[in-house]
Amino acid sequence: MITVTRLNGTKVVINALLIELIEEAADTVITLTTGKKLVVKEKSSELLLLNQQFLQTIGLVAAAQKSDQTEGPTS
């Protein structure tokens, strides 16, 4: 779960695993896999960092890196 800030200043905690798309134009729009959209103050780079930190806390980043290292090249 990550905490983001809506444009009106309220904090919202969202499930980072449900993020499908992050669009940054005048505002940053997060589209979830459910189809719901959130407009937030954070920039996409901040959201990527928050998401990466969340994935590390639940062990998904380490597991993916370990998998990449153990698979090796295919012939």
CYANA upper distance limits for C-alpha pairs under 8 A (distance plus 0.5 A):
  1 MET  CA     13 VAL  CA      6.73
  1 MET  CA     14 ILE  CA      5.90
  1 MET  CA     15 ASN  CA      4.95
  1 MET  CA     16 ALA  CA      5.86
  1 MET  CA     17 LEU  CA      8.44
  1 MET  CA     54 PHE  CA      7.20
  2 ILE  CA     13 VAL  CA      5.93
  2 ILE  CA     14 ILE  CA      6.03
  2 ILE  CA     15 ASN  CA      6.99
  2 ILE  CA     16 ALA  CA      6.58
  2 ILE  CA     50 LEU  CA      7.04
  2 ILE  CA     51 ASN  CA      7.49
  2 ILE  CA     54 PHE  CA      7.48
  3 THR  CA     11 LYS  CA      6.98
  3 THR  CA     12 VAL  CA      6.06
  3 THR  CA     13 VAL  CA      4.80
  3 THR  CA     14 ILE  CA      6.90
  4 VAL  CA     11 LYS  CA      6.21
  4 VAL  CA     12 VAL  CA      5.89
  4 VAL  CA     13 VAL  CA      6.79
  4 VAL  CA     14 ILE  CA      8.06
  4 VAL  CA     40 VAL  CA      7.09
  4 VAL  CA     41 LYS  CA      8.09
  4 VAL  CA     42 GLU  CA      7.40
  5 THR  CA      9 GLY  CA      6.25
  5 THR  CA     10 THR  CA      6.18
  5 THR  CA     11 LYS  CA      5.07
  5 THR  CA     12 VAL  CA      6.66
  5 THR  CA     40 VAL  CA      5.88
  5 THR  CA     41 LYS  CA      6.15
  5 THR  CA     42 GLU  CA      7.38
  6 ARG  CA     10 THR  CA      5.96
  6 ARG  CA     11 LYS  CA      6.84
  6 ARG  CA     12 VAL  CA      7.68
  6 ARG  CA     38 LEU  CA      7.95
  6 ARG  CA     39 VAL  CA      6.55
  6 ARG  CA     40 VAL  CA      4.88
  6 ARG  CA     41 LYS  CA      6.50
  7 LEU  CA     39 VAL  CA      7.22
  7 LEU  CA     40 VAL  CA      6.05
  7 LEU  CA     41 LYS  CA      6.16
 15 ASN  CA     19 ILE  CA      7.95
 16 ALA  CA     51 ASN  CA      6.54
 16 ALA  CA     54 PHE  CA      7.91
 18 LEU  CA     32 LEU  CA      5.75
 18 LEU  CA     33 THR  CA      5.83
 18 LEU  CA     34 THR  CA      7.96
 19 ILE  CA     30 ILE  CA      7.37
 19 ILE  CA     31 THR  CA      6.67
 19 ILE  CA     32 LEU  CA      5.01
 19 ILE  CA     33 THR  CA      6.65
 20 GLU  CA     30 ILE  CA      8.18
 20 GLU  CA     31 THR  CA      6.20
 20 GLU  CA     32 LEU  CA      5.58
 20 GLU  CA     33 THR  CA      5.81
 21 LEU  CA     30 ILE  CA      6.40
 21 LEU  CA     31 THR  CA      5.56
 21 LEU  CA     32 LEU  CA      7.36
 22 ILE  CA     28 THR  CA      7.48
 22 ILE  CA     29 VAL  CA      6.28
 22 ILE  CA     30 ILE  CA      5.14
 22 ILE  CA     31 THR  CA      6.81
 22 ILE  CA     44 SER  CA      6.99
 23 GLU  CA     28 THR  CA      6.11
 23 GLU  CA     29 VAL  CA      5.60
 23 GLU  CA     30 ILE  CA      6.97
 23 GLU  CA     44 SER  CA      7.79
 24 GLU  CA     28 THR  CA      4.88
 24 GLU  CA     29 VAL  CA      6.90
 24 GLU  CA     43 LYS  CA      7.51
 24 GLU  CA     44 SER  CA      6.86
 27 ASP  CA     39 VAL  CA      7.15
 27 ASP  CA     40 VAL  CA      7.39
 27 ASP  CA     41 LYS  CA      7.44
 28 THR  CA     39 VAL  CA      6.17
 28 THR  CA     40 VAL  CA      5.99
 28 THR  CA     41 LYS  CA      7.06
 28 THR  CA     42 GLU  CA      7.28
 28 THR  CA     43 LYS  CA      6.62
 28 THR  CA     44 SER  CA      7.29
 29 VAL  CA     37 LYS  CA      7.02
 29 VAL  CA     38 LEU  CA      6.04
 29 VAL  CA     39 VAL  CA      4.99
 29 VAL  CA     40 VAL  CA      6.82
 30 ILE  CA     37 LYS  CA      6.04
 30 ILE  CA     38 LEU  CA      5.60
 30 ILE  CA     39 VAL  CA      6.89
 30 ILE  CA     40 VAL  CA      8.04
 31 THR  CA     35 GLY  CA      6.78
 31 THR  CA     36 LYS  CA      6.42
 31 THR  CA     37 LYS  CA      5.01
 31 THR  CA     38 LEU  CA      7.07
 32 LEU  CA     36 LYS  CA      5.95
 32 LEU  CA     37 LYS  CA      6.82
 42 GLU  CA     46 GLU  CA      6.60
 42 GLU  CA     47 LEU  CA      7.11
 43 LYS  CA     47 LEU  CA      6.94
 44 SER  CA     48 LEU  CA      6.60
 45 SER  CA     49 LEU  CA      6.85
 46 GLU  CA     50 LEU  CA      6.70
 47 LEU  CA     51 ASN  CA      6.49
 48 LEU  CA     52 GLN  CA      6.56
 49 LEU  CA     53 GLN  CA      6.64
 50 LEU  CA     54 PHE  CA      6.68
 51 ASN  CA     55 LEU  CA      6.68
 52 GLN  CA     56 GLN  CA      6.70
 52 GLN  CA     61 VAL  CA      7.99
 53 GLN  CA     57 THR  CA      6.80
 54 PHE  CA     58 ILE  CA      7.05
 55 LEU  CA     59 GLY  CA      6.63
 55 LEU  CA     60 LEU  CA      5.73
 55 LEU  CA     61 VAL  CA      6.12
 56 GLN  CA     60 LEU  CA      6.42
 56 GLN  CA     61 VAL  CA      5.61
 56 GLN  CA     62 ALA  CA      7.02
 59 GLY  CA     63 ALA  CA      6.62
 60 LEU  CA     64 ALA  CA      6.61
 61 VAL  CA     65 GLN  CA      6.70
 62 ALA  CA     66 LYS  CA      6.56
 63 ALA  CA     67 SER  CA      6.61
 64 ALA  CA     68 ASP  CA      6.76
 65 GLN  CA     69 GLN  CA      6.81
 66 LYS  CA     70 THR  CA      6.70
 67 SER  CA     71 GLU  CA      6.59
 68 ASP  CA     72 GLY  CA      7.46
